[in-house]
Amino acid sequence: MQKLIKTLTGVLALSVALVLVSCSSAPSAEELQALSDLKAEVASMEKTTADKQKELANLEKMLAEQNGKLQQCQSDQEAVKKALGGQ
C-alpha cells in the first residue's frame, strides 16, 4: 500500500512539473535577446579559437625550424671536432 502511495505521489509530482514547465508556448523577447547574445559570444569564441590554433601552428612551425637549425649546428660542430682530431 505504501509503495502504491509513493508511486502515485511521484506520478502526481511529475505531472505537476510537466504542466508548470509547459505553460509558455513561445520564448519571450528577453529570452530571444539572450539567445542572440549567446550566439554572438559563441561565434566570437570560435573565431578566437581558430585564431589561436593558427598561431599555435605557426609557433610549432617556427620551433621545428629552430630545432632543424640547432641539429645542423650540432652536426657542423661534430664535423669540426672530427676534422680537428677529436678534441
Summary of the structure (lengths in Angstrom):
residues: 87
radius of gyration: 33.4
end to end distance: 95.6
largest distance: 99.1
contacts: 156
relative contact order: 0.04
helix: 86%
strand: 0%
